[in-house]
Amino acid sequence: MESDSLWLRTLQDASNDYKDKQFRRFFAQLMFHSLPSNPEGLLATFIDRLCPVRTDAPDFASRRRRALIRIAYYLQEYNVTLYEVGFDVPRDFSIAEHIEDLQRQDDEEEQQMLTVLENGVPRRRTWQEVAKTERAKLNHDQTAVFERIADAIDNPLNADGSRKQTLFFVTGQGGTGKTFLFNSLISHIRSSNKTYLGTASTGIAALLLRGGRTAHSTFRIANDLTEENTPTINFESRYAEAIRNASMILIDEVSMMNKTVLHYIEKVIKSVHLEPELRDLPFAGKVIILSGDFKQLTPVVVGAGKAGEISASIRKSDLFKKFEHLRLTQNMRLDKNQASFAKWLDELGNGTNIIPNSDGCVQVPEETSVNNLNSLIDFCYPNNCLSDPVNRIDDIKGSSILCTTNNTTFKVNETLLDRLPGKARTFKSIDKPMSDPHKLAVAMALDVHAQDYTTEAINSKTPSGLPPHELKLKVGAVVMLIRNLSLRDGLCNGTMLQILEFHGELLRCVNITEGTHQNKEVFIPRTKLVFGTGQYDRCEKFSRIQFPVRLAFAITINKSQGQTLQRVGLYFSGDQCFAHGQLYVAFSRVRHLGAIRILNLVARISDFFATLSTRSYFCTEFSRRVNFY
């Protein structure tokens, strides 16, 4: 049995800083992400924090049961049970009779989020007030889309008894207010005491939606999904009930979604309905909203090439053809005096600004070019910001250097970390091979790739989605979470944080990601991460216990999708090429052309243009085959 000493120290540090409810949520989070070997022992150690003594239940057994009920409630976020994380309980341990009380506590937290100050006095708004206020802020385009969808939600039948259109695809460039529109629809639904499911293909996009979750967790979507997969949600579960009761199901950022996922979601929705007349309808007759911008990134299909990515898009699905297309056109992110930039950006996304006789090259404005990395860094992170990063966080959090590969981000982040004041601390991970013991023994005996199984070999690997073995950090550094720790706490894959303190076994950070959790202080623990379980993972299976973060002054273009930034530096080396949507995503992060610079690593700017040809060709090819708007 593995030692739980690290998790014991982690919980001790957290217990000194968190209130009881926060600590219970943190405890559940740790049980799920790190799977301690003796969770019952940890529960007994921290029983006074998990369930303080009460006169009506002073004995340990009663307190343990109350603590387990609360832990089980928080574990629902991860779709797992107490039994699955190692607690000594029956498989069918149920908290059904306690759900209403526990949900009421969550509703109180939500009401606190709706509190406003009026003449210095706090007042809680009703959902009716919120809905009315937000609807009044919609522009003409948003109002038209709102009314079209709200009518389908409120009045699903036509006068003759036939069903109205219930499938909608809402599109528009980044900055046209899609997220605000969706949150307005959500407040409209809540004001009528109805329910909804707000999901997205990424955690960052889900955070921007009220009550948002990832589509993968909501519909129990496997990472290695195929068309043959069948739904795994139990018909009688609360998850099935939530789908049945939802007046609207929203799925955002679908441009990156494989059509197989869309087909599976429909299977799931149909599987929780028994009525034949509903099962015969697309998505069981539910109001479904898909949203995205197909100028942006496409599904990743390993080894399939451009044709495979095109084929995997939901635009190639017969199911998608049943959706009514609604478009937002008024860009509220771009400055009003930047009409030429808006036009250029639109042409870039559509692949219509190609230079004649240039083999697919696009014209990038020459004033955006810089000639060395120092100039790019100085543009994004002036020295006065880096010399006092904690107090200048408002300047830092609006900037990012965007790269096409992870290896490039590693180099740039090391350079920026060296510019921060103070001494760096290095945190080494605990790595362990997890391969089949027989396979491992044979490899060691025959000395066939035996070096791949050593701890030293594992230490040297930093696969995508894992932190490095040696994680070097400083106070003031900007980091990105690379795991979905807790969406309800705003901690998901892609959340940007600034380190405030090395706090025992925790990183004390402030959330600097746009949204309702911005500026909240959080504690990040080490977690157990496993690599080698995926279909395309290229090395042996191993576990790594490490803080689930990476330095993030520089990030990949893919990770920037959905963000609005004040300054962007685009680091592009001549031996790389852009995938479909990458250049468009990079330029569309900013409000005006003066907010972006490109590091030109070749001798002349015209040579730089030539390196863009692969990306441009793919954009026009995708446009021709999939019909861009």
N, C-alpha and C positions, 0 to 999 in steps of 0.2 A: 504494500500500500504506500503510495506516494506521501511524502510529508506535506502537511497543510500549514507549515510554519509561516510561509510567505503570506498565505491568505489570512492567517490569524493576525499577523502584523498589519496587513492592509485594513482589515476590519477594525482593529484597534485604533488606527489613525483616523478612519472615517467616523468612528463612534464619538470621537472628540469634537467633531465639527458639524455633524448632521443632527437635525432634530429627529424625533422618533420616526415620523412618517417617511422622511427622506432616507433615514438609515434603513428602514425596512425595504424600500425600493432598491437601495444600493445593495443590500444583502441579496435580494432576489436576482439582481443583475449579475452579481459575482457568481452566484450558484449556477446560472445558465452559461455564462461566457467562460468560466474557468473550471467548472466541474470538479470541485475539491473532492478528495477521496473520502472524507468523513464529514459530510454536511450536518449530520446529527450532532457531532461533537462541537462544531462551530455554533450551531443553534443553541446548545446548552450553555456555551461560554457567554453568549451575548443575549441570553433570554431576558435580562433586565432592560435591555434597549429594545428588543423586539416585542416584548409584552410585559410592561411594568406590573408590579404586584397590584391586584385589586382585591377589595374585601370580599367580593362575591366569587372570586376564583383565585385563591391564594396558592394552591398547590401547583407543583411543576407540571403535572399532566394536563391540567386545564389551561395553564399558560402556554404550554407547548402547542396545544390544539389551536388556540386563538392565534398564535404566531404563524402556524402553518396555514391557516385560512387566509391570512393577509399575504403571506409569501406566495401562496397559490394564485391569489388574485393578480399580483404583479407579474407572475410568470406567464399569465395569459398573453401578455404583450409579445412573448416569444413563441407562442403556440406549443408550449410544453407543460407537463404536469410535474407535481412534486416527485412522483415515482420515477419519472424519467431523469431527474437530476440527482437521484440517489437517496431521497428520504425514505424512511421506513414507514410507509403508508400503503394501504391497499391500492391496487391499480385504479379502482373506481372511487377513490376519495373525492367527494363532491363538496363544492362551496355554493351550490345553487341557492340554498336558503339565505345566504348572506350577501348575494350579489347586489340586491337593491340598496342595502345600507352602504356597501363599499362604493357603488357607483354614485350614490348621493354625495359622498365625500369628494369624489372626483368632480361632480357638478359644481360643488362649492368652489373648488380651485378654478374651474372655468369661469364662474361668475366673477371671481376676483380679477380675472384677465379682462373682463368687460367693465371694470370699475373706472370711472372718470372723475376728475376733480372739477368741481364747480365752485368758484370763489373760495378755493382752498379746502372745500369740504368734499370728501369722497362720496360718490353716488353710484349705485349699481344700475346699469341700464338693462332693459329687457331686450330679448331678441327682436321684438317688434320694433323697438327704437333703433336698434342696430341696422335691421333690414331697411327701414325707411331712410335712414341717413345714408347708407351705402348706395341704395338705388338712386338717390338724388345726385350722386357723384358720377354716375355712369355717363359716358359720352354717347353720341348718336349711334355709333356702331355697336357699342356694348349694350345699349338699351334694346336695340333690335334683336340681338342674340338672346339677351336675358328674357325678353317677352316671348320669344319663340319657344325656348326651353321650359320656362315657367308654366306656360300654357299646357305643355305636354305633361308636366308633373301634376298640376292642379286639376286639369280636365282631360283625362286620358282618352275619353271617347268622343267621337263626333256626334252630331245631332241624330244621325241615322243609326247610332249604335256601333259603328265601325271604329276600329282603333286608329288613333292618330299616329303619326310618325314619332318613334321614340328613340331613334338612333341618330346621334349628332356628332359630327367631327368639327371642332372649333380650331381654326388655324389663324396664323398671323405672325409677323416677325416678332422677335424678342423686343419687348418694350411697348407692345400694343395693348397691354392690360388684360391678358388672359387670366392671370392669377387673381387679380382684383375682381374680375367678373365672376369667377368660380366661387370666391369667398362670399360675394354678394348673393349668389344662388344658394349657398349653404345657409346664410343667415335667413334668407327667405323661407327655406325649408324648416329651419329651427323655429322660426316665428309661428309656424303652423303646427308645431309639435309633431312633426314628421322626422324620419331618420334618413340617413344617407351614408354612403361609403365614399370617402375621398381618398384616392390612391394615386401613386405615381410610379414610374419605372425606376426612379432613383430616390434615395433617402432625402437628398437636398431638396428636390422638387416637392416631396411629400411634406417637408417641414413648412413650406409656404402655404399649405392648405390647412384650414381649420380642422383639427382632428385627423390630419393626414397620416396615412400609413403607406408602406411600400406595397405594390401590387403583389409581389412575391409572398409576403407574409399574410396578406389578406386572403389570397386564394390558394395558399399552400402550394406554390409553384416550385418544382424541383429545379436545381441548377442545370441538370443534364436532361431537360425536358425533350420529349419527342412527341410526334403526333399520336403515338400509341398509348401514351400515359392516360390513366383514368383518374377521376377526381378522388381525393383522399379525405375530404371533409365529411364527417359524420352527419347524417340527416338531422339528428336530434341535438346536435351541438349548438352552442351559442353563436358560433361562427356562421353556421347554416341559417340560424334564425336572423342574424344581422343582415345577411344577403336577402332573405325573403322579405324582411320588413323595409328594406331600403327603398325610398321613393326615387332616389337617383344614385347611380353609380358612376363616378368620375375616374378616369384613368389618364393622367397627364404624362407628357414627354413620351409619346408613343413613337416618335421618329426612330428611336433606338430600339424599339421593341420588335422582336422576331414574330412573324405572323403565327408561328406555332403557339406562342404565348397567348395571343388573342383567341385562337381557336380553343385553347385549354380553358381560358376564363369563361367562354361561353358554355363549355361542358360543365364547369363547376356550377354556374348559375342555374342551368337547367336541372342539374342533379339534385338540387335542394327543393325543387318543386315537384309535386305529384300530379297536378292537374294536367291531363293530356292536352287541353287547349292552350296551355301556357308552354308546355314542353315543345309544341310544334312551332312556336314563334321564335325568331332570333332573340337570343338572350332572355328567353322566357317572358318577353313583352316588357322588360324593364326599361326605364329611361336610362340610356347609356350615353355618356359624353366621353369621347376620345379627344385628346388635344395634343398638338405638337406643331413643329415647323420642319417640313421635310427638306428645307435648305440646310438643316443642321445635321448632326451625326447620324449615321445609319447603324443597323444591327451589326455586331461583331460576329463574323462566322469564320472560325479559324481554318485557314487553308483553303477557303472557298474562292478567294479572289473577288474581283469587282462583280462578276456575274452572280456569284453566290450571295453577295450582300444585297444586290438588287432583288434577287429572287426571294430573299428572306424578309424583305420589307412588307409591312402590313398593306401597303398600297397594291401589292400583288395578290392579296387575298380576295376571294369572291365575297367573303363576309363583309369586308370593308366597303364594297360597292353598295351595300344596303344603307350606308350612312349618308345623311343629308349634310352637305358641307356649308359651314357658316364661317365667314372670314372677317377678321378685324384688320383695319387698314391704318388707323390713326396711331402713329408711333409717339408715345409719351415719354420715351426714354431719351430720344435724340433732341438736342437743342433746336428750337424753332428756326434759328438762323443758319442751320446746317442742311438746307434742302439739297445741296449738291452732294453732300456726304450720304444722305439718305438714299438718293437716287443711285449713287455708285454702289452702296451696300446692297441695294435690291438687285442691281445688275450682277454683282458678284455672286449673290446667292442663287440667282437664276442661270448663271453661266452665260450671260449675254454681253459681257464686256471684254471679250477675247480680242486680242490684237490680230488684225488680218495677216495671214501668211506667217504666223508665229508658232505653229505647231501647238496651239492651245494655250499660249501664254496670256496672262491677264496683266493689266497695267496697274501697278501699285503706286500711289502718289509718292514722288521722290522725297518730299519734305518729311516723310516718316522715317527715313533711313538714318541710322547711326553706324559708326564704323568699329566700335569695340565694346567689350562687355562692360567696362567701367562706365562708359557713357550711358549704356542701357540701365545699369544699376542706379546711377545718379539721377536719371529721369524718373524712375519708379520710386526709389528710396533715397531721397537727398540725405546728405551726411547728418544734418541736424535731427533727422528722424531716427537714424540708426544709433546716434550717440545717446539718445534718451528714449528707447523704444516704448517703455511702459507709459510714459506721460505723453508720447506722441502717437498713441495707437490709432487715433482718429485719422491721421494721415496715412499710417501704414496699412490699415485694414482695407483701404480703398484702392490698393495697388497690387499688382501681380505681374510676374514675368512668366509668360506662357511658352511652353516648349512642346515639341512633337514627341519626345521620348522621355521615359523615366530616367535613363542614364544622364541625359542632359540636365534634368532638374537636380539630380544629386550633385553635380559639379557646381551649378550656380548656387545652390543652397549652402554648400560648404564655404564658398567665397563670401556669401552674405553673413553667415554665422561668425566668421572670423572678424567681420567689421563691427559686430556688437561688442559693447564693453563687458568686462567681467570674465571670469574663468568658466570654461565649458566643463560640464560634467558628462561622463560617459557611462551609460547604463548598458551592461551586457546581458543578453538574453540567456535563458536556460533552454537549450535545444536538445531534442531527444528523437532518435529514429523510431518510426512506428510501423516499419515494414513487417510482413508476415515472418514470424520467427524461423520457420523452416527455410524460407527463401533467403533470409539473412544468413543463416548458418551455412547454407550451400555456397553462397557468394563468398563468405569469409574462408571456408575450407578450400575452395577452388581458386581463390584469389581472382574471381571474375567480377570486376567493377567493385571490389571490396572497399576501395577508397571512397566510394559514393555513400557508404553507410557509416562512416566515422563521424564523430561529433565535430571534428575540425572541418570536414567537408561541408557539413550542414551549416556550420557557422559562416562559411564563406558565401552562402547563397542568400540573395535578397529577391525572391520571386515577387511578381506583381501581386499586390494586396497584402504583403507582409512588411513589418518594420525591419530594419537591419539588425544584425546580431549586436553590433556596437552602435548604439544610438547616442549621438553627441548632441547635447542641448545646452542652451543658456537661458537665464531669466530674460524675458523680453522677446524670445524667439517666437515666430509664428509657425504653428504646426497644423497639420490636417489629420483628423481622425480617419482611419482606414477600416473601421468596423462599425456596424450599426449597433451601438451600445444600448441606446434607449431613445426611440423617437419621441416618446412623451416628454423626455427631458431635453430634447433638441440635440441629441448626441448620435449622429449617424455618419455613415461613410461619406466624407466630403465636408463635414463640419470644420470650420476654421476656428482655431483657438490661439490665444497668446498665453505663454507660460508666465505666471506671476511668482511662483515659489516651488522649490523642490521640498515637498512636505512629507517626510518619512518615505513610506511606500506609495505615495500618491503624487501626482502632478496637480498643483493648484493652478487653475487656468481661468480665463475669462472667455466667454463665447463671443466671437466677433463676426459671426455669420448673420447676414440679413434675416430678419424675422422676429417672431415674438420672444425668442430666447436670447436675443442679442443683449450683451452686457451682463449676463448672469454668470456668477462664479460657479465653477464646477470642479469636482475632483476626479481625475482620471486614474484608474488603477492599472496595473499590469493585467493582462488577460492571456489565456492559453489559446493560441491560434494554430490551426492545423492546415498543412499544405500537402497536396498529393492526392486528394480525393476527387479532383475534377477530371473530366474526360480528357482534357488536353494538357494537364499538368505534366511537365517534362522531367521530373525527378522523383526520387523515392519519397514516400510519405514520411513526414516528420512533424513534430509539434514544436512550437516556439512560445515561450512565456516572456512577454515583453510589453512595454507600453505601446498600445495600438495607434501610434502616431508616426508621421514623417514630417520633416521640415518642409515648410510650404511658402517660403518667400517666392519660390518658383514652383509651378505646378504644370501638369500637362494641359493642353488645350481641352481635351475631353473632360477633365475635372472642372473646368471653368464654366461649362454650359449651365445656364440658368442664373449666373451672377451678373450684377451690374457693378462696374468698376470705374474709378476715377482716372486711373492711369494704368496702361497696359504696355509692357515690353514684350515683343515677340522675338524669341530667340530661335533662329532658323539657320541651320548649317547646310551647306550646299549639297551634301551627300544624302539629304533626307528629302522626302516628298510628302505633300499633304494628302491625307485621305479625304473622301467626300465630306464637305461641310466644315472642315477644320479651320480654314482661313476665314470663312464667313462667321463662324462662332467667335474666333479671336477678335475680329473687327467689330462685331456687334455687341461686345461687352461694354463699349464706351459710348458716350453721348455725342462726341464730336471728334473730328479727325486729329485735332491737336492733342488728344489724350492718348495717342498710341505712337510707339516707336518700334522700328524693326532693326534688329542687328543684322547688318549686311556683311557676311563673312567672305565675300568674294570681291574681286578687284573693282568691278564696275556694277552699277545698279542694273544695267541691262542684263548682265549675267545672272543677277538675282532673279529677275523676271523669269528667265528660262527654267529655273528650278521649280517653278510653280506649274509647269505644263502638265504633269501627271494629275495633279489635283483638278485642274481646270477641265481636262479631258473627261475625267470621271463625272464631274458635275454636269457637263452637257450630255454625256451618255446617259446618266441617271435621269436628267430632265426629259430626254427624248423617249426613254423607255417607260417612265413612271408618270409623266405629265405634270410637271410643276405648274402651280398656279401662276 
